[in-house]
Amino acid sequence: MKDMFCFQCEQTAKGTGCEVKGVCGKTAQIAGLQDKLVGATIGLARAVQKSKATETTDAAIKRALFTTVTNVNFDDESLEALIACVEKMKTDIDPSVKSYDMARLWEENEDIRSLKTLILLGIKGMASYAHHADILGYNDPVVNAFFYKALVAVGSDMGMDELLPLVLETGTVNLACMELLDKANTETYGTPEPTEVTLTIEKGPFIIITGHDLRDLHLLLEQTKNKGINIYTHGEMLPTHAYPSLKSYPQLKGNFGTAWQNQQKEFADVPAPILFTTNCLMPVKDSYADRVFTTDVVQYPSMVHIGKDKDFTPVIEKALALGGYSEAREMTGINGGKTLMTGFGHGTVLSVAGKVVEAVKAGEIKHFFLVGGCDGAKTGRNYYTEFVEKAPKDSIILTLACGKFRFNDLDLGTIGGLPRIMDMGQCNDAYSAIQVAVALAGAFECDVNDLPLSMVLSWYEQKAVVILLTLLALGIKNILLGPSLPAFISPKVLNVLIEKYNIGAISTPEADLAKLLA
């Protein structure tokens, strides 16, 4: 008998599924609790379908789904408390409604399981985006309503003909969700602008903040005013340096380290606390366990958790006690670069759209490559570095999410005054890439698929899954995906994606470049 079953991330055991312990570090007990939480959430969706959704049930659905995204919550007590909360909401609405047993999904016909899993993992990713927007006071009733619809479908008896359209609808609704988050971020903190970010750590006390949440960074910056503490971003927090409102704080100094999967090495013995605001938490090592703080959906056993009051005093006190480095530390990216550029969101790129179009017409820019997505520890991800290095010098590399740390410190020069590598932001900012593609198609009066634009994506967890569904819902074809294809996509469902969208797996940089440029 299997101790657990989970195949929601790219690194899942043997490429088929984790059955003893999660490759991400979660135990069979945690996996079971997360399944129970999803089952309870499906029950809540069923109850709400008979009654009426409220702001409270909306928030609970989003929080529960986000909590079960890979590398978010490893704490059994907090999971049990959330399960109890969701169960009580369900019972208060309709005591006759039962929670869903997730074992039924894992034992489904493989094609039905595949489609239902695409929907479930898609709404997990979408819930993270909706949660971030919600924190800033932005909501979309259409997005909120879809979570209930999708959850009920996952727990119902449905055929492929019913589920396939729902898979694409997940992608369509996520586009609205990403647009909502983009609006929340830019209206709150300003439109990102190109910004150079140093990797050098100054002497003195500092705090490392990682994850994705802009509001948590803002609150930390407010609470560290005039305290002699510098703030350094890590991982997906790098793009926050481009927001005018956030970059106005003088103590926001630079970026520490690279992508999430290197944290166990990079955080070892660092004389500063680390604040985790969202997913991408790896099992904490003893070498830095006394310096880890979590907040919001992120929790880990024995780590100090900052609650809803968002009082970061314990983090600040730890930073002052540790004192930071006695002298400045000059650090580098993976390829030896000492600075990084970020801030090329759709607001910036579209402001120079005329310049881009003219460069294409003049033959200066011959191709665009969107090379982005999640990073990870699995071998084979050096493919993305080699791909970017070997891309023709008359091509532009658009990138986003933490996969960019494989190559974002490379100096590839410029074309017509435009940098060849343009960092569009977090995985949350995939909306920017879509907006640029649509705008370019409009400028050239063609379909997006007819543009000299190729998408070479890396994935790890559920936010990448729902972005892929959004691209497919928009009808975008010829996407290359890696390092491996999802274990939860059955051969029959994969054939549908290949026949309709020509989606494929990466091979070698040389072969893929030749194919994409043909």
N, C-alpha and C positions, 0 to 999 in steps of 0.2 A: 504493500500500500504506500502511496506517495505521501511524504510528510507535508508537501505543499505543491501548488502549481502556479507558476507565474512566467509569462513570456512577453511581458509588455515592454521590455527595453531591448536595445540592439545587442547588448552583450549577454543575453540570456544563455544559460548553460547549454553547451553542445549545439547551440543554434536552434534548439527545439523548446526548451523550457526548464526553469529551475524547479527541482523536485525535492531537494533536501534543505538547501539554504540559498537565499538570493545572492547572485553575483554582486548585487549592489550593497550587500551586507545585512539585509534584513533577515531575521530568523523565520522559521516556519510559523512560530506563534504570531509574529507581527504580520506575516502574510495572511494568516487566517483572520486576524482582527480586521485587516484592511478589506478582505473579502466580505466579512460580516458587515462592515460599515457601508460598503457599496450595496449590499443586499438590503440593508435597512433604508438606504437612500432610495432605492427602487420602490420599497414599500411606502415611503413617504410620498413619492411621486404618484403612486397609485391612489393614495388617500386624498391627495390634493386634487386629483382628476375628478373625484366625486364631490369635492367641495370647492374651495377657492384658494388660490395662492396668496401669500402675504409677503411683506418684506422680510419677515422672520424666516419663513420657509425658503424663500429665494436665497437668502444669505446662507442658510444651513446647507442647502443643496450644493452651492458653489464651494463652500468651505470643505464639506465632506469629500467632494470629488478631487479638489486640489490636494487635500491631505494624502490621498492615495497615489499621487504622482510619484514616480521613482525618485528616491533620495530626498524625501521631504520629512517623513516622520518615522522614527524608529522607537518611539516611546509607547509602551503598552498601556500605561495608566491614562495618558491623554487620549489614546484611541478608544479605550473602554468608555471614558467619559463622553466622548463625542457620539459613540454608538448609542449610549443611554439617552443622550439629548435628542438624537434623531428619532429613536424609538418612541420617546415620550411625545414628541410632536405628532408622530403618526397616530399614536393611540388616542391622543386628545382630539384629533380630527375624525378618526373612524377606527374604533377598537377592533372591528372585524377584519381589517386589512392585515395581511401577513407580509412579513419581509420575504425577500427572494433568497433562495439558497443558491449561491454562486457555483456550487458543484454542478448544478444543472447546466450552466453555460459551458463549463469546461468539458462536460461529457456530451455536448451537442454534436450533431452531424458536423463534420469539419468545415463545410462551406457555410452553413448557418452560423457556426461559432466564429468563423472568420469575419463575416459581415457584421455580426453583433459586436465583436471585439473592436473592429474599426470604428464603429459608432461610439462604443463605451470609452475607448482610449481617446477618441476625438473630443468627446465632451469633457474628459478629464483635462486635456490641454486647454480647451476653451474656457473651462471653469477658472483656470489660473489667470487668464487674461481678464475675464469678467470680474474676478475678485480684486485685481489691481485697480480696475476702473471704479469699482464699487467703493473702495477705500477713499478715492478722491471725490466721491459723490456723484458718479456718473453711472446711469443704469439704462438699459434698453429692454422694454417689456417683451419684445420679440425674442431677444436672446434668452431672457429669463424663462419664457414659456417653453422654449425648445428643450431646455434641460429636462423638464417633466416629460415631454413627448418622447424624447430619446430614451430616457430611463425606462419608461413603461414599455417601449418597444423591445428593449434588451430583455426584459422579464416576461415577454409574451411569446406565444407560438406564432411565428411569422415565417413566410417563405422567402426565397431569394428575390422574387419579383417585387416583394414589398420592401425588403431591406436595402436593395441596391439604390433606389431613389433616396432613401433616408441617409445613406452614406454620403451621397453628394449634397444633400440638404445640410448635413453637418458642416461640410466645407463652406457652403453658401452663408449659413448663419455665422460661422466663425469670421468671415470677412467683415460682417457688420460689427462683430465683437471687437475685432482688431481696429476697426475704424473708430469705435467708441473709445478704446484705450488710447489710441493716438490723439484723439481730441482731448481726453482727460489729461494726458501728460503735457501736451503743448499749450493748452489753455491755462494750465496750472503753473508750468515752469518755463514756458517760452518755446519757440521753435529752435531745435538743435542747430548749431552752427559749427563749421569746421574748427577743430581745436586740437592742438598738439599736447600730448600728455606725457610727462616724464616718468621714467621708471626708477629714478633715483629716490631713495628714502632719506630724508633729512634727519639730522640728529635730534634727539629729544623724544618725548612721549608721543605715541600715535595709536590710532585705532584702524583696523582693517575692516571694511564692510563689504560683504559679499551677498550674492543673490540677485534680485531684480527690482525690489520695491523702491521707487523714487521717494515716496512719502517718508519711509523709514530713514533714508539718507537725509532728507530735509530736516526731520526732527532731530537727528543726531547732530547735524551742523548747527542748528539753533542752540542745542544744549551744550555744545562745546565752544561757544563764542567766548573769546578772551580767556580761555583756560590754559593756553599754551600747549594744546594737543592738536596734532595734525591728523587729517583723515585721508586714508588711501583706499581707493576702490580695489576690488578683486573680481576677476571673472566677468560676468555679465553686467556688473556695475560700471565697467569702463565707460560706456556711452553717456553716463550721467554727467560727465565733464563737459558735454556739449550744450547742456541746457542753460540758458543765460541766468535764470534765477538761482540755480545750484552753483554754477561756476563763480558767482559773485562772492561766495564765502571764501575768504583768503586762506582758511585752514584746509580747504579741499586741495591737496597738493599734487597727487599723482596716482599711479596705479601700482599695486603690489602683485608680483607674480603673474601667472598665466591662467590657464583654464582650470575648471573645477577638479578634474581628475588628478591634478598635481598637488592638491592641497595637503595631503598627508606628508609629502616631502617638503613643500614650501613653507608650511606652518610650523615645522619642527623647530623648537627652541627659539622662535621669534619672540622678542621682548615686547609684545603688544597683544592686546585682546583682539579676538575676531568675532564680529557680529554677523550671524547668518539670518537673512531676512526672508528667504524663500527656499526653493528647492536647490539641489546640487550640494547637499551635505553628505560627505562620506563618513563612514564609521570613524569616530574620533580616536586618535592615537594618544598614548600616555604622554608623549613628548610635548603636547600642547593642550591637553584636556582641561587644565586649570584656567585656560584663557578663552574658552569657547562660550559664547552667549548666543541664545536663539530667541526668536520672536515670531509672532503671528502663527502660521501653520507649521513652522519648523520646530521639531522637538527631538531631543535625544536624551536617553537616561542619564541622570546625574548632572546634566548641564544646567546652568542658571538660565531660566526662561523669563524674558521680559514680557509682561502681560499687556492687557489692553490700555493701561495707563501710559505706556510707552515712556516710562521713566528709565532713561539709560544711565542713571547714576552709578550702578555697579560696574558698567563697562568703563565709564569715565574714571572711576576710582582705581580700577585695575590698570588702566593705561598710565595713570600718574604713579602708581606703585612700581610698575615695571620699568618705567623711565625711558624705554626705547633704546636706540643705538647711541653710543657715546660719540660716534662720528658718522657723517653721512655715508650711506652705502649705495654705490653705483651698481644697479642691477640691470639685467638685459632680458629681452624676449628670447624665445626659443632659438632664433637665428642670429642672436648677438646684437640686435638693434637696441638702442637706448631710449628711444621715444616711440610713441604710437600716435596715429591720427584717428580721430573719430568725428562724428557729427555730420555725416553726409546723408541725412534723411531726405525724404521726398521734398521737403520745403527748400532745402539747399540745392539739390540736384535739379529740380524743376525750375528754380530761379535762373539757372544757366542752360535751360533746355535748348534755347536757340543756338547757343555756342556748341552744344553737343551735336545737334542736328547738322550744323554747318560742317563740323569736323568729320561727321560720317559722310556727308555729301562730297567733301573734298578728298575723301579717301584716307584721312589721317587716322580715324577710328574705323576699323573694319569688323570688329566683333566685340560683344559684351558677354562676359561670363559672370553669372551669379554663383559664386562658390561660397557656400555658407551652411549653417546648421549647427548641430550639437558636436562637441568634441567628446572624446572618450579614451579609455585606456587600452582598448583592444588594438592589437597590431593591425597595420594596414592603413591607418589614418595618415601616415606620412604621404600617402597618395595625394592628398589635397595640397600639401606643400609643393610637391614635385609638379603637380598640375599647374599651379600658379607660376612657379618658376619657369616652366616650359611654354606657358601661353605666349603667343606672338606679341612682339613689342608694340604692335598697332592695335592691341586689345585693351579693354578696360575690365578690371576685376571689381565687381560689386560684391560686398560681403556683409554678413550679419551673424549674430549669435556667437557662441564661444568657439565655434570651429575656426574662426578667424585667427585665433592665437597661434595656429600652426604656421601662419605666414604674415601676420599683420605688422611685424617689425622689419619686413624686407623693404629695401628701397628699390622700387621698380621704375622710378622716374615719373615723368609726366608726358601727357599728349596735349598739345595746344593749351598749356597752362593748367590742365586738369590732372590731378594725381591718378596714376594707373590703378591704385588700390583705394576704393572708397568704402569706408566702414559705415553702414547704414544703421547700426545700432544693435539692440538686443534681439533675441528671437521674437520678443514681443513686437518688434518693429518690422516684421515681414510685410506689413501693410505698405511700408514705404517702397519696398522693391516692386510690389504689385502696382502701386500708383505710377512709378516711373515707367514700368513696362507698358502700361495702358497709355500713358501720355506719349511715349515714343511711337507706339502704334498709331495713335491719332495724328502725330506730326507727319508720319510717312504714309498715312492713309492706307494702312494694311492691317491685317490680323496680327495679334501678338506672336502667333506661331510662325509668321513670315518675317519677323525681325531677325537681325543678326545677333540673336540673344540665345544663350544656352544656359540651362540650369543644372548645376552639378552639386547635389545636396548631400550632406551628412546628417544622420539622425542618431539619436540615442533614446529620447523619452517621448512622452505623449504630446508635448507641445509641438514637437517636430511632426508628429503624426497628423495633427489637425491642420497644420500649415500645408502639408502635402495634400490633404483632402480639399483644402481651399483652392489650391492651384489646379487640381483636377476638376473641381466644380466650375472653374473659370474656363475650362476647356484647353488648358495649357498642355502641350504634348512634348515628347522627346526628353523628359526629365531623366537624368542619371542619378541613381540613389545608392548610397553605400554607408559604411564599408560592406554591409551585407543586407539582404532584403529581410523584411520583418518575418519572424517565425509564425506570427499569427495570420499571415495571408496564405490561404490554401492554394494549391496548384490551380484549381478551377477559377478562383477569384483572381489570381495573378494573371491568368490567361485573358480574363476580361479586361484587366488594366493594360495589358500589353496590346491587345487588339484595338482597344478604343483610344488609348493615350500613348502607346509606344513607350511606356515607362520601362526602364532597364537598369541593370546593375552596372556599377563602375567596373572597369577592367584594369587597364594600365593607362597612365597619363598620355603616353604617346599614341596608343590606339584610340583612346577616347577623343583626344584633340583632333586626330585625323578624321574621325567620323563626324564630329560636330562641325568641323570647318569645311567639310566636303561640299 
